[in-house]
Amino acid sequence: MILSKIDSDFLRYLLADGHAPGERLPSLAELSVETGMSMGKLREQFEVARMLGLVEASPRRGIVRTEYSFLPAVRLSLLAALAINPAYFDAFGGLRAHLETAYWEEAVALLTDADLAMLRSLVAAAWQKLSEPRIQIPYLEHRELHLTIYRRLDNPFVVGLLEAYWDAYEAVELNTYADYAYLQAVWRYHERIVDAICAGEVAEGKRLLIEHMQLLNARGVSMEAPMRSNGAAALAIINT
C-alpha cells in the first residue's frame, strides 16, 4: 500500500483521513492528541507537509488542506540544485524544452478563446515595454505566455515542472538583463507562434516553437554571430 511507503505519521494521517482541499484541520494541539504524536515531532512533520504544499497555516484561517500541486516539491529541489551548481539550470532548461515540444499539440487543443485573447494581449504588452524610451524586459509576459499555452493540461506534473522552470529562471536572474536584439528576436517568435495558434496552424506553431528554442545560448551576443557547429551547422538550445 502506498501510504505505508510514506515515512511520516502526519502525512499518513493527512492523506488517509480524506481531508478535502480547502478543509480546515484541527489545531496542532488537537492533532497531537488525535495522532498520539509529541508536539515536537508533529511540528517537524507538519513543516514537511507545508513545504510540499499540502497544507498551509495562518493565524486567521488556522490549518487548511490545500489542492495538490507538484510545484512546491520540485521548486524546492530545483533551487537546492542550483545552489549546489548553477549549471543545473541548463539541464532543467533542456527538460523544459522537450516537455513543451512533446505536449504542444495536446496543450494547444485545450486553449479557449479567452486564452487566445490573453496570448495576444501578452504579445502587445511585451512590444509596448520594448518600445518605451526606457526599455523594460518583458519577463512577466514571457513567463505568462508560455504558461498560458500549457496551463489547461490535465497533468499537474507537467504544469508543475514548467512553473518551476520560470521560478528558476528568475532565481538565476535571467529576467534582469538581455541584449535588445535578443529580446526583439524572442518576441518576433512569440508573435508568430501566437498568430499560428490563433489561425489553427498547430504544426506551424510547433515548428516556430522549436526554432524559438534554438536561439543563441550566449546573451548579449549579436544575433548575427556565427552558429556553433559539430561538423554541421547547428544552433544551441537555449532556455527561451
C-alpha positions in Angstrom: 0.0 0.0 0.0 1.3 3.4 -1.0 0.7 5.1 2.4 2.9 2.5 4.1 5.8 3.8 2.0 5.5 7.3 3.3 7.8 7.8 6.3 5.7 10.5 8.1 3.0 9.8 10.6 1.4 13.2 9.9 1.4 12.8 6.1 -0.2 9.3 6.5 -2.8 10.9 8.8 -3.4 13.7 6.4 -3.7 11.5 3.3 -5.6 8.6 4.8 -8.2 10.7 6.6 -9.6 12.1 3.3 -9.3 15.8 4.1 -10.6 17.7 1.0 -8.8 20.8 -0.4 -10.0 23.8 1.5 -11.0 21.9 4.6 -9.8 23.2 7.9 -7.9 20.8 10.1 -7.7 20.7 13.9 -5.1 22.7 15.7 -1.6 21.3 16.3 -2.5 20.7 19.9 -5.6 18.8 18.9 -3.7 16.9 16.2 -1.1 15.9 18.8 -3.8 14.3 20.9 -5.6 12.7 17.9 -2.5 11.2 16.4 -0.6 10.4 19.6 2.5 12.3 18.3 4.5 14.6 20.5 4.2 18.3 19.7 7.9 18.5 18.7 7.6 15.6 16.2 4.3 16.8 14.9 5.7 20.3 14.3 8.6 18.8 12.3 6.4 16.6 10.2 3.9 19.4 9.7 6.6 21.6 8.3 7.5 18.9 5.7 3.8 18.8 4.6 3.8 22.6 4.4 6.9 22.7 2.2 5.3 20.1 0.0 2.3 22.4 -0.4 -0.2 20.0 1.1 -1.2 22.3 4.0 -1.0 26.0 4.8 -1.4 27.8 8.1 -2.3 31.3 9.1 -3.5 32.9 12.4 -6.8 33.8 10.8 -7.7 30.6 9.0 -5.8 28.1 11.1 -4.5 24.9 9.3 -6.1 24.3 5.9 -5.6 21.4 3.5 -4.6 22.7 0.1 -5.1 21.5 -3.5 -2.3 19.2 -4.7 0.4 20.8 -6.8 3.7 19.4 -7.9 5.3 22.8 -7.9 6.4 23.2 -4.3 8.3 20.0 -4.1 10.1 20.3 -7.5 10.8 24.0 -6.9 12.5 23.4 -3.6 14.6 20.6 -5.0 15.5 22.6 -8.1 16.5 25.7 -6.1 18.7 23.5 -3.9 20.3 22.0 -7.1 21.0 25.5 -8.4 22.6 26.5 -5.1 24.9 23.4 -5.5 25.7 24.0 -9.1 24.1 26.8 -11.3 24.9 24.7 -14.4 21.9 22.5 -13.5 19.7 25.2 -14.9 20.8 24.3 -18.4 19.9 20.6 -17.8 16.5 21.6 -16.4 16.0 24.0 -19.3 16.6 21.1 -21.7 13.9 19.1 -19.9 11.5 22.0 -20.1 12.2 22.4 -23.9 11.4 18.7 -24.5 8.2 19.0 -22.4 6.9 22.0 -24.3 7.6 20.3 -27.6 6.1 17.0 -26.6 2.9 18.4 -25.1 2.4 21.1 -27.8 -0.5 19.6 -29.7 -2.4 18.5 -26.6 -2.0 21.9 -24.9 -3.0 24.0 -27.9 -6.1 21.9 -28.5 -7.3 22.9 -25.0 -6.9 26.6 -25.4 -10.1 28.7 -25.2 -11.0 32.0 -27.0 -10.2 33.8 -23.7 -6.7 32.1 -23.7 -6.1 33.2 -27.3 -7.1 36.8 -26.4 -4.7 36.6 -23.4 -1.8 35.5 -25.6 -2.4 38.3 -28.0 -2.5 40.8 -25.1 0.7 39.5 -23.7 2.5 40.0 -27.0 1.1 43.5 -27.3 2.2 44.3 -23.7 5.7 43.0 -24.4 6.2 45.1 -27.5 4.9 48.1 -25.6 7.6 47.6 -23.0 10.3 47.1 -25.7 9.3 50.3 -27.4 9.4 52.6 -24.3 12.2 55.2 -24.2 13.4 53.4 -21.2 13.2 49.7 -22.3 11.8 47.2 -19.9 12.4 43.5 -20.1 9.0 41.8 -20.6 9.8 38.9 -18.3 6.4 38.5 -16.7 4.8 38.5 -20.2 7.4 35.9 -21.3 6.6 33.6 -18.4 2.8 34.1 -18.7 2.8 33.5 -22.4 4.4 30.1 -22.2 2.5 29.0 -19.1 -0.8 30.1 -20.6 -0.3 27.7 -23.5 0.2 24.7 -21.2 -1.8 25.6 -18.1 -5.0 23.7 -19.2 -3.2 20.4 -19.4 -4.8 17.9 -17.0 -1.3 16.9 -15.8 -0.1 18.5 -12.6 3.4 17.1 -13.1 4.0 18.7 -16.5 2.5 22.0 -15.3 4.5 21.9 -12.1 7.8 21.3 -13.9 7.1 24.2 -16.3 6.2 26.6 -13.5 9.3 25.5 -11.6 11.4 26.4 -14.7 10.3 30.0 -14.6 10.9 30.3 -10.8 14.4 29.0 -11.5 14.8 31.4 -14.5 14.1 34.3 -12.1 16.4 32.8 -9.4 19.4 32.7 -11.7 18.5 36.3 -12.7 17.9 35.7 -16.4 15.0 38.0 -16.1 17.2 41.0 -15.3 19.2 41.5 -18.5 19.2 40.6 -22.1 20.6 42.1 -25.3 17.9 44.2 -27.1 18.4 42.3 -30.4 17.9 39.1 -28.5 14.6 40.4 -26.9 13.4 41.5 -30.3 14.1 38.1 -31.8 12.4 36.3 -29.0 9.2 38.4 -29.2 9.1 38.2 -33.0 8.9 34.4 -32.5 6.3 34.8 -29.8 4.2 36.9 -32.1 4.4 34.4 -34.9 3.7 31.5 -32.6 0.6 33.2 -31.3 -0.5 34.1 -34.8 -0.1 30.4 -35.8 -2.1 29.2 -32.8 -4.9 31.7 -33.4 -5.0 30.6 -37.1 -5.3 27.0 -36.2 -1.9 26.2 -37.7 -0.7 23.9 -35.0 2.1 22.3 -36.9 3.5 25.7 -37.9 3.3 26.9 -34.3 5.3 23.9 -33.2 7.9 24.5 -35.9 8.2 28.1 -34.7 8.4 27.0 -31.0 11.3 24.7 -31.8 13.1 27.4 -33.7 12.4 29.8 -30.8 14.1 27.4 -28.5 17.2 27.3 -30.8 18.2 30.9 -30.4 21.8 31.6 -29.4 22.8 30.5 -26.0 25.0 33.5 -25.3 23.1 36.5 -24.1 24.3 39.9 -25.2 26.0 38.4 -28.3 24.9 39.8 -31.7 22.2 37.7 -33.3 24.4 37.6 -36.4 27.2 35.8 -34.5 28.3 32.5 -36.2 26.4 29.4 -35.3 28.2 26.7 -33.3 28.9 23.6 -35.3 29.6 19.9 -34.7 30.7 19.3 -38.3 27.3 20.6 -39.5 25.7 23.9 -38.7 23.7 23.7 -35.6 22.1 26.1 -33.2 22.4 25.8 -29.5 19.3 25.0 -27.4 18.6 28.0 -25.1 16.2 28.4 -22.3 13.9 30.9 -24.0 
